[in-house]
Amino acid sequence: MDADVLFPRLVRAHTDDVWTTALRLTGNRPDAEDLVQEVFASAWTALSSWPPDRVDALRPRAWLVTITLNSWRNGLRTASRRPRTGPLLDHDAAVQPVDALDEAERLGSLVARLPEAYRAPIVLRHVVGLSYGEIAAALDCPPGTVKAQVSRGLALLRKELTWT
């Protein structure tokens, strides 16, 4: 199928999964928006250069989630090489009382604070709903490793939930 026809369908069908994955990985809307843009730009570049038989064999959901993960990791590596920036004055920082956060936002912020090794598997399994096999393919590791990472990540989340 032609990339000009396939790409709009791909965007319509999978934007929610890419958005949800990006939001939970980054932990904030502006970074998630940038990541989603980057993912679909990369997808368009790839699709427009692929032969039709490769496009036909594509598993788009897993492929887009893999692009999301790789783009997020690349962003983390790039950010780790740059100095951190922050507000100049304390009153510039947005403060939100804990009482105003609903349960989903609270859980989302806890997920965003998980170590990278646990955050991605948790998001892919319990937010996006991928199978362990799909996650293993996206993360390029064995399914047993994915199961262990999900289990350890959930244990960390439970521990945090009991402390707060």
N, C-alpha and C positions, 0 to 999 in steps of 0.2 A: 504494500500500500504506500502511496505517496506521502512524504513527510508533511506536505501542506495540508493534507486531509487528516492524517493521523494526529498531528500535534494538537490541534484544538480539542479533539476528542480526548486525548490523553490529559490535557489540562483540566477539562471539565470533570473527568472521571476521578482524578487523583489529587486534585488540589487540597481537599480536606485532609487526606492522609499526610501529604507533604507538609501542610501548614501545622497540623497537630504535632507531627514529629519535630519540626523545626522549633515550635514554641516550647515544647517540653525539653528539648536539648539545650536551647539557648537560655531559657528562663525569662525572656522578655520579648515584648512585641516588636520593637524596632529591629532588633537583631534577627528575629524570626522572619520578618518581612524581607529583610535583605537576603537571608538564606534561601527563602522560597524563590525569590527572583533569580538568584544564582543557580539554583537547581534547575529551573525550567530553561534558563539560558543554556546551560550545559546540555540539557536533554535535547533542545532544538539543534544545537551544533552537532551532536552525535547523530541524531536521526537523519539530518539532512545529508550526511556523508555516508550513511550505511547502505549496503545493497538491500534490495527488497527481501531476500530470503532471511537475512539477519533481523530485519524489522518484523517479519512474520513470526519469528521464533521468540520474540521478546516477551518477557513476563514483566509488564510495565510497573506494577505496584512494587515488587521487590527491587526492580532496577532503580526506580525513583527514590526509594528509601535508602538504597545504597549510595546514590549520588548525594542525598541529603547528609548522610553520615560522613562521607568523605569530605564534603564541602565544610561541614561543621568542624571536623578534625583539622582540616587545613587552616581554618580560621583561628582555632585555638593555638596551633603552632605559630602562626603569624603573630597573634596577639602576645604570645609569651616572649617574643623577641623585641617587643616595643615597651617603652615605659608606660606604666599605668597613669591614667588621668583621673581626676576627681573634682568635685566642686571646690571652689576657693574658700567659701564660707560655709559654715554648718547649716545656715538657714537656706542655702541653695538646694540642699538635698531634699528630695521628696520623702516625707515621713507619713506613713500610713499606720494608724493604730491597729494593733493586732485584732481588736474586736471587730473592726470593719472588714477584715478578710473573711470571705466565706470558706467553707471547707475545701472546695475544689482549688481555690487559689492557694490556700495553705499547703495542701498536698502537692500542688504544682511547684511551689517554692522549695519544698523539701526534696522533690525529685531533681530540681535544678541544682541543688547543692550536693547531690550524690557524686562520687568519683566517676570519671568518664567510663571506666571499665564496667560499672554497674548501671549508669544512667541510660546508655543507649539500649542495652538489652531490656531493661524495665520498660522504657518508652515503647520499643517495638513490640513487646509482648502484651503489655497491659493497657497501652493507650491506642496503638495502631491496630493491634490484634493479629500480628503475624504469628505463624506457627514457629516452633523451635527450629525446624528445618529451614524455613525462610530466613529467620534471623541468623542462623549459622552461615547461610550463603551470603547474606548482606555483610556480616562481620568477618567473613572468611576464617571461620574457626569451627571446630567440631560441635555438634549439637550438645554433647555432654558439658562442654565448657559454657555454652549459653545457659543451660539449665542451672549450672552452679552459679553463674553470674547473676541470674535472675533471683535465685534463692538468697544469695548473699545481699543483693540490693534490697530485696523485700525485708530481710532481717534488719538492715540498717534503717529502713523507713519505719518499721515497727518500733524500733528502739527510740527513734526521734519522736514518734507520735506519743510514746508513753512519757517522755521527758517534758513535752510541751503541754 
